Amino acid sequence: MASDRAVEVEGVSKTFRIPHEKRATVFETLAGALRKNEYEVFNVLEDVTFSVTEGECVGIIGDNGSGKSTLLKVIANILRPTKGRVAVRGRMTPFLELGVGFQPDLTVRENVGMYATIMGLSNGMIRDRIEDVISFAGLGRFEDAKLKNLSSGMQVRLAFSTAIQTDPDVLLVDEVLAVGDMEFQQKCFEVFKRYRREGVTILFVSHDLGSVRRFCDKALLLSHGRQVAFGETGDIIDRYVYGGEGRGGAGEDGAEEGLEEKSKVGSEESEGPQTKPRKVLLECSQDSGPRRWGNHKIAIKDVAFFNKFGSVSSRFNSFDPMKVRIYYEVNEAVSDPVFGIGLYTAEGLHLYGTNTALKDLKFDRIERDGYIDLEIDKIPMLAGKFLLSPAIQNRDYSITYDWIDKYYSFEVISTGRDDGLFEVPCKWFV
Ligand SMILES: Nc1ncnc2c1ncn2[C@@H]1O[C@H](COP(=O)(O)OP(=O)(O)OP(=O)(O)O)[C@@H](O)[C@H]1O
């Protein structure tokens, strides 16, 4: 292993074999002895290769079940790889299944002593640090309580507080920061920052992309056990959120169009549609399809959301740019139409509305099919699913040409640590 490498993972695959046939009784065992047991094979990791330099922090991201925890367990030597090789230089502390080994009938204090022993701390160190551990976990008042009387969150806090007393060179962390309240999470961040300053190498599995973006120099993206990408954190998070095709493939237009114009009308005949519009939904009842009304002289054909790479996407990083494109078709030429959108939470709470009239944009007469773009410089919502209603009306809103209510949706992935629905630009001063 190269001298500056702390962790090397080379061609690692992991397969689980789940037996199909259950042999619970003696008879079943005897009767089945001559038959070959059948197994279902799960390839949970396939050919994963990457290396981590000393002092680097690497985030491991991917959908549920993509193999992140299994990979950490293989690196921690809890699981043996089916193929491939892992090398770790220095003392490794895994924060994986925190609290394994806790005894429910022992007190908090007794458990800390026992857990610290499992984590490899000497008796002297445990004696010196036990108060710190309990106070870091915020369990001073509970030190003589039996563990079984604590909430599961309290137990994880206690396990985390004990585990950080070790002096690791390489730290493996699985979602620890997802536990506990904001105050405890803040304390965890402080500990990780200290470890980072001290040059500890960290591998960090998390669904919290904001933490990964802030803490990690690099990231590894897994999908169905395969390594999709490994590299600079921002690039890998983009790859995860926007997908492989979300970065400039066929039929994409963002590069040429740029993002400078705030709102623009295009013509499908001249430029062609940039995404395949869904079927026109002119006839739809209340109980099937969207709520929709209007005389459809101009009808909305589709709405597409474009990401910063100019590709159609349904997921966005918070604070990234977004372009909303409304495709329309003209059944009868109209003068001076107003295009608008309404933005809602998934529960239907109205967040924002705007239209071309409010932004002083005027069209004389529209005779041909086309599209109009609304460009958002920075998505202010922090996380969640959002709904959009596109609408076309006349200037005094007395005629609705088309309105499709809360039908189109997109998801915003959190990339920050603030809490709530949207960002309020602000600063603290003392
Ligand atoms: N011991 C096991 N036996 C069989 N299958 C397993 C075992 N451990 C994990 N798996 C399967 O391996 C796959 C990957 O699991 P893993 O926990 O590594 O994914 P993950 O990316 O960490 O998921 P999550 O984000 O939900 O924690 C899952 O389909 C899981 O069911």
The ligand as an ORCA input file, in Angstrom:
! r2SCAN-3c Opt
* xyz 0 1
  N     -26.602    -10.316      6.281
  C     -27.284    -10.114      5.169
  N     -27.852    -11.128      4.504
  C     -28.533    -10.912      3.367
  N     -28.695     -9.729      2.782
  C     -28.149     -8.687      3.389
  C     -27.415     -8.791      4.606
  N     -26.977     -7.568      4.974
  C     -27.435     -6.710      4.021
  N     -28.118     -7.383      3.085
  C     -28.752     -6.791      1.891
  O     -27.755     -6.088      1.198
  C     -28.282     -4.921      0.587
  C     -27.450     -3.735      0.968
  O     -27.636     -3.460      2.340
  P     -26.874     -2.285      3.078
  O     -27.408     -2.223      4.464
  O     -25.420     -2.438      2.899
  O     -27.363     -1.038      2.224
  P     -27.305      0.505      2.596
  O     -26.913      1.211      1.355
  O     -26.467      0.730      3.799
  O     -28.820      0.771      2.949
  P     -29.477      1.871      3.914
  O     -29.184      3.203      3.306
  O     -30.938      1.528      3.861
  O     -28.884      1.690      5.274
  C     -29.717     -4.834      1.031
  O     -30.541     -5.308     -0.007
  C     -29.781     -5.742      2.237
  O     -31.062     -6.295      2.363
*
